[in-house]
Amino acid sequence: MTLHSVTPAAPQSQQLAAQYDALHAARARTPLVARLYAEAMGEDYPLEVNASSSCDWPLLGLMTARLRMRPGQLLVDAGCGSGGIGLWLARALATRLVGFDVSPVAVAQATARRPGFVSAERAAFRVARLEASGLPDGCAHGAVCVDALSGAADRTAALRELGRLLAPGGRLLATRGLRPGVTPTWEKQARAAGLILESVDERPAEPVMWERLYRLWIAHAEELRCELGDLPAQNMLIEAHRMLPVLPGRRAVLLTLRRASTSPSVPDAAGTMTQPSRPQGGGSVSTERTPQ
């Protein structure tokens, strides 16, 4: 696979990466945060995935159905965090996987988790931004972006970049949220990225889950500070206090965006790729996520 050159990260992206690095490193030291997610989600919590997002069993089921991928095709997990969502889907769908995230710590964790899901040749992880993945045009038959678009410095550019990665007929699944009184512009955004809005699946349990989780963070503030350290815990508590007032009436959805199909006689880049790429220079192939 020939990689695109990647523009150096702006200071804002570097700061975001440092924050996520600290959070992922802290989470790895204690089961507290995972326990709070499990308490907030109840029986919908997918323990094996262990994601820092709203990913639950209903979402995994929706994504499995909406991707409509075949064995051996390439799935991209954009903003992959510690890799659980993409790895779970790659195993369930028998696909190959490339995941990328702005956090080097998260990418290292995802790479370390890979043997528990798929063989090494079927999955690779790399450090990259949503707006500049460095992956080739049309390389993927499917892509997922769970609770990560809110972290992009330019969401329009990020959506355009993810659309660029899709082969003809490929699908991008992205979680999105909408505050009360705001009219969605998802179809317009899809067209601007060269995509077709194929479906909108409602996620009515998502806002309730975030409310439970944020209240748990606040109730366990001292434990979070003790287990994670002051800065990661403080960032989580700031998020909780900022988001709780805007959750009532929130609409949460999973968007399925598709790149238009072309003639089956014309080969696409994804169909000719052999395996996920490794980063240049060797080494590993290379949050809490805020509701959008």
C-alpha positions as CSV (number, residue, x, y, z in Angstrom):
1,M,0.0,0.0,0.0
2,T,1.4,3.4,-1.0
3,L,0.8,5.9,1.8
4,H,0.0,9.6,1.3
5,S,2.3,12.1,2.9
6,V,0.9,13.5,6.1
7,T,1.0,17.1,7.0
8,P,2.7,17.7,10.4
9,A,0.1,18.0,13.2
10,A,-0.8,21.6,14.3
11,P,-0.2,22.6,17.9
12,Q,-3.9,22.1,18.7
13,S,-3.7,18.5,17.4
14,Q,-0.5,17.9,19.4
15,Q,-2.1,19.2,22.5
16,L,-5.1,16.9,22.0
17,A,-2.8,14.0,21.4
18,A,-1.0,14.7,24.7
19,Q,-4.3,14.8,26.6
20,Y,-5.4,11.5,25.1
21,D,-1.9,10.0,25.7
22,A,-2.2,10.9,29.4
23,L,-5.8,9.5,29.6
24,H,-5.0,6.2,27.9
25,A,-1.9,5.7,30.0
26,A,-3.9,6.4,33.2
27,R,-6.7,4.1,32.2
28,A,-4.3,1.2,31.6
29,R,-3.2,1.5,35.3
30,T,-6.6,1.0,36.8
31,P,-9.9,-0.8,36.1
32,L,-11.9,2.0,37.7
33,V,-12.9,3.8,34.5
34,A,-13.9,0.6,32.7
35,R,-16.0,-0.3,35.8
36,L,-17.8,3.0,35.7
37,Y,-18.6,2.5,32.0
38,A,-19.9,-1.0,32.7
39,E,-22.1,0.4,35.5
40,A,-23.5,3.1,33.2
41,M,-24.2,0.7,30.3
42,G,-25.4,-2.3,32.4
43,E,-25.9,-5.4,30.3
44,D,-25.3,-3.5,27.1
45,Y,-21.6,-3.0,28.0
46,P,-19.3,-5.1,25.7
47,L,-16.5,-6.0,28.2
48,E,-14.1,-7.3,25.6
49,V,-14.2,-4.0,23.5
50,N,-13.4,-1.8,26.6
51,A,-13.9,1.4,24.6
52,S,-13.8,5.0,25.9
53,S,-16.9,5.8,24.0
54,S,-20.7,5.1,23.7
55,C,-20.0,1.8,21.9
56,D,-22.4,-0.8,23.3
57,W,-23.8,-4.1,22.1
58,P,-26.7,-2.5,20.2
59,L,-24.2,-0.3,18.3
60,L,-21.9,-3.2,17.5
61,G,-24.9,-5.1,16.1
62,L,-25.9,-2.1,14.0
63,M,-22.4,-1.6,12.6
64,T,-22.0,-5.3,11.8
65,A,-25.2,-5.2,9.7
66,R,-24.7,-1.8,8.1
67,L,-21.1,-2.4,6.9
68,R,-22.2,-5.3,4.7
69,M,-18.6,-6.3,4.2
70,R,-17.2,-9.6,2.9
71,P,-14.3,-11.7,4.3
72,G,-10.9,-10.4,3.4
73,Q,-12.0,-6.8,2.6
74,L,-10.3,-3.9,4.4
75,L,-12.0,-2.0,7.3
76,V,-10.7,1.3,8.6
77,D,-11.2,2.3,12.2
78,A,-10.8,6.1,12.3
79,G,-10.0,7.5,15.8
80,C,-9.6,3.9,16.9
81,G,-8.5,4.7,20.5
82,S,-7.2,1.4,22.1
83,G,-8.5,-0.6,19.2
84,G,-11.4,-2.6,20.7
85,I,-14.1,-1.6,18.3
86,G,-12.2,-2.2,15.1
87,L,-10.6,-5.4,16.3
88,W,-14.0,-6.8,17.4
89,L,-15.6,-5.9,14.0
90,A,-12.6,-7.3,12.1
91,R,-12.9,-10.6,13.9
92,A,-16.7,-10.8,13.6
93,L,-16.7,-9.9,9.8
94,A,-13.4,-11.8,8.9
95,T,-12.0,-8.6,7.5
96,R,-8.6,-7.0,7.5
97,L,-8.2,-3.8,9.6
98,V,-6.2,-0.6,9.6
99,G,-6.8,1.7,12.6
100,F,-5.5,5.1,13.3
101,D,-5.6,7.6,16.1
102,V,-3.9,10.8,17.1
103,S,-2.6,9.3,20.4
104,P,0.6,7.2,20.1
105,V,-0.2,5.6,23.5
106,A,-3.6,4.4,22.2
107,V,-2.0,3.1,19.0
108,A,0.5,1.1,21.1
109,Q,-2.3,-0.3,23.3
110,A,-4.3,-1.3,20.2
111,T,-1.3,-3.1,18.7
112,A,-0.7,-4.9,22.0
113,R,-4.4,-6.0,22.1
114,R,-4.4,-7.3,18.5
115,P,-3.4,-11.0,19.3
116,G,-6.5,-11.4,21.4
117,F,-8.7,-10.8,18.3
118,V,-7.0,-11.5,15.0
119,S,-3.6,-12.5,13.6
120,A,-0.9,-10.0,13.1
121,E,-1.1,-9.9,9.3
122,R,-4.8,-9.0,9.5
123,A,-4.6,-5.8,11.5
124,A,-2.3,-2.8,11.8
125,F,-2.4,0.5,13.7
126,R,-0.8,3.9,13.0
127,V,-0.7,7.4,14.4
128,A,-2.6,9.9,12.2
129,R,-5.3,12.6,12.4
130,L,-8.8,12.3,11.1
131,E,-8.1,15.1,8.6
132,A,-5.0,13.4,7.3
133,S,-4.8,9.6,7.6
134,G,-2.0,9.1,5.1
135,L,-3.9,6.1,3.6
136,P,-4.4,5.7,-0.2
137,D,-7.5,6.7,-2.1
138,G,-10.2,4.1,-2.3
139,C,-8.3,1.7,0.0
140,A,-11.2,0.5,2.2
141,H,-14.5,-1.3,1.7
142,G,-15.7,0.0,5.0
143,A,-14.9,2.5,7.7
144,V,-16.1,3.3,11.2
145,C,-15.7,6.5,13.3
146,V,-17.2,6.1,16.8
147,D,-17.5,9.3,18.9
148,A,-14.3,10.7,17.3
149,L,-15.4,13.4,14.9
150,S,-15.9,15.8,17.7
151,G,-12.1,15.7,18.3
152,A,-11.3,16.8,14.7
153,A,-10.0,20.3,14.2
154,D,-12.0,20.5,11.0
155,R,-15.0,18.1,10.9
156,T,-15.7,18.9,7.2
157,A,-12.2,18.0,6.2
158,A,-12.3,14.9,8.4
159,L,-15.4,13.6,6.7
160,R,-14.0,14.4,3.3
161,E,-10.8,12.5,4.2
162,L,-12.7,9.4,5.4
163,G,-14.8,9.5,2.3
164,R,-11.7,9.6,0.2
165,L,-10.6,6.3,1.7
166,L,-13.7,4.4,0.5
167,A,-13.7,2.2,-2.6
168,P,-16.8,2.5,-4.8
169,G,-19.7,1.0,-2.9
170,G,-17.9,1.2,0.4
171,R,-19.6,2.5,3.5
172,L,-18.6,4.9,6.4
173,L,-20.4,4.5,9.7
174,A,-20.2,7.5,12.0
175,T,-21.9,8.3,15.3
176,R,-23.3,11.8,15.5
177,G,-25.4,13.8,18.0
178,L,-27.7,16.7,17.7
179,R,-28.9,19.2,20.3
180,P,-32.6,20.1,20.6
181,G,-33.9,22.6,18.1
182,V,-31.0,22.0,15.7
183,T,-31.8,20.9,12.1
184,P,-29.5,18.2,10.9
185,T,-27.4,18.8,7.8
186,W,-26.1,15.3,7.4
187,E,-27.2,14.8,3.8
188,K,-25.5,18.1,2.8
189,Q,-22.3,17.1,4.7
190,A,-22.4,13.7,3.0
191,R,-22.6,15.2,-0.5
192,A,-19.7,17.6,0.3
193,A,-17.6,14.5,1.1
194,G,-18.7,12.8,-2.1
195,L,-20.9,10.4,-0.3
196,I,-24.6,9.3,-0.2
197,L,-26.5,9.3,3.1
198,E,-27.8,5.8,3.0
199,S,-29.5,5.4,6.5
200,V,-29.9,7.1,9.9
201,D,-30.3,4.8,12.8
202,E,-31.6,6.3,16.1
203,R,-29.8,5.5,19.3
204,P,-32.3,6.5,22.0
205,A,-30.3,4.9,24.9
206,E,-27.1,6.9,24.2
207,P,-27.9,10.2,25.9
208,V,-29.2,8.3,29.0
209,M,-26.0,6.3,29.1
210,W,-23.8,9.5,29.0
211,E,-25.9,11.1,31.8
212,R,-25.4,8.0,34.0
213,L,-21.7,7.9,33.2
214,Y,-21.1,11.6,33.9
215,R,-22.9,11.4,37.2
216,L,-20.8,8.4,38.1
217,W,-17.6,10.3,37.3
218,I,-18.7,13.2,39.5
219,A,-19.7,10.8,42.3
220,H,-16.3,9.1,42.1
221,A,-14.3,12.2,41.6
222,E,-11.8,11.5,44.5
223,E,-11.3,7.9,43.3
224,L,-10.6,9.2,39.8
225,R,-8.1,11.7,41.0
226,C,-6.4,9.0,43.1
227,E,-6.3,6.3,40.5
228,L,-5.7,8.4,37.3
229,G,-3.9,11.5,38.6
230,D,-5.1,15.0,38.8
231,L,-5.0,16.1,35.2
232,P,-6.8,13.2,33.5
233,A,-9.4,13.2,36.2
234,Q,-9.9,16.9,36.0
235,N,-10.4,16.7,32.2
236,M,-13.0,14.0,32.7
237,L,-14.8,16.1,35.4
238,I,-14.8,19.2,33.2
239,E,-16.3,17.2,30.4
240,A,-19.0,15.8,32.7
241,H,-20.0,19.2,34.1
242,R,-20.0,20.8,30.6
243,M,-22.0,18.1,28.9
244,L,-24.7,17.2,31.6
245,P,-26.8,20.4,31.0
246,V,-27.0,19.8,27.2
247,L,-27.9,16.1,27.3
248,P,-31.7,16.5,27.8
249,G,-33.4,16.2,24.4
250,R,-30.2,15.2,22.7
251,R,-30.7,13.0,19.5
252,A,-28.0,10.4,18.9
253,V,-27.7,8.5,15.7
254,L,-25.5,6.2,13.6
255,L,-25.1,7.5,10.1
256,T,-24.3,5.2,7.2
257,L,-22.7,7.0,4.3
258,R,-21.9,5.2,1.0
259,R,-19.6,6.0,-1.9
260,A,-21.4,5.5,-5.1
261,S,-20.7,2.2,-6.9
262,T,-19.0,2.0,-10.2
263,S,-19.0,-0.7,-12.9
264,P,-17.9,-4.1,-11.4
265,S,-15.5,-4.5,-14.3
266,V,-13.4,-1.6,-13.0
267,P,-11.0,-2.7,-10.2
268,D,-10.7,-0.5,-7.2
269,A,-7.7,0.1,-4.9
270,A,-9.3,-1.8,-2.0
271,G,-9.7,-4.9,-4.1
272,T,-6.0,-5.0,-5.1
273,M,-4.5,-4.4,-1.6
274,T,-2.9,-7.3,0.1
275,Q,-2.5,-6.4,3.7
276,P,-2.6,-3.5,6.2
277,S,0.5,-1.3,6.0
278,R,3.1,-0.8,8.7
279,P,4.4,2.7,9.6
280,Q,7.6,3.9,8.1
281,G,10.6,3.4,10.3
282,G,9.5,0.2,11.9
283,G,7.9,-0.3,15.3
284,S,4.2,-0.5,16.0
285,V,1.8,0.3,13.2
286,S,0.6,3.4,13.8
287,T,-10.4,9.1,24.5
288,E,-12.7,9.5,26.8
289,R,-14.7,10.5,23.7
290,T,-17.0,13.5,24.1
291,P,-20.5,13.1,22.8
292,Q,-20.9,15.0,19.5
